[in-house]
């Protein structure tokens, strides 16, 4: 059983905003070996207030009011927050036991370090979704990196001070596309209330990706990071050395350098169908009561 804190910019169901943080949350709740201790919210996909309220509403929808949701940083200039204190206190309470899954800006972890300089030493492992090793090119246009570039200084701190850091880059996520046809076939064919909930919250995102980027589906950026955290056997570990600089991270760039002082793991998905099957089956294990149409 892994003790996990999920640090995220969740906008599940918010129009024209990414749904992958919410899908990653569902994945963690569906994995019997994941003990989700708490959720810390940050800016990125949207403003902090949107992320915080969206996450609180989602936890309510799923009947998991037992999971604390902490308000984090609203901008990179705001280091002190409820989330930063929570991260630092939990790491100190359970030294060597807490895994952090971070899928948004990394300001909360910078704040945790400023709260307690032993924060990174106390954390068992950190899995990040973010960064690029080369441009992210789609059919219609290039996608900008978001997570590391939101707060380059905080990202630099995590990548240089963190121990046992694995980074799911945008480039590696491009290897597996979740198509609209497959998605609906796997999740919506039956009468599962969880499948219906996912459909309700994600349908608009398919349309957005096709119109804006020319993609007939979407990439599960944050879910890929959650899968690696829980099932690293589905990936090839790729440890490399990097020279990490805040100037590079303004665009999210990770600069590989054999002489670099930061050793980071950039895992790669091994087998697409096995990877997808794990995700679909885990989502469908999330217990959820059927909701009335008036609640949707």
Protein Blocks (a to p, Z undefined) as FASTA:
>chain_A
ZZdddddddfehiahiafklmmmmmmmmmpmkbccfbdcddehjbcfklmmmmmmmmmmm
nopakbccddddfbfklmbcfklmmmmmmmmmmghkaccddfbdfklmmmmmmmpmklmm
mpmbdcdeedjfbdcddfkbccddfklmmmmmlmmmmmmmpghiacddfklmmmpccdfk
lmmmmmmmmmcfklmmmmmmmmmmmmmmmmmnopacdddfklmmmmmmmmmmlpccdddd
ddddfklmmnopacddfkbcbdcdddddfblmlmmmmmmmmmmmpgcddddfklZZ
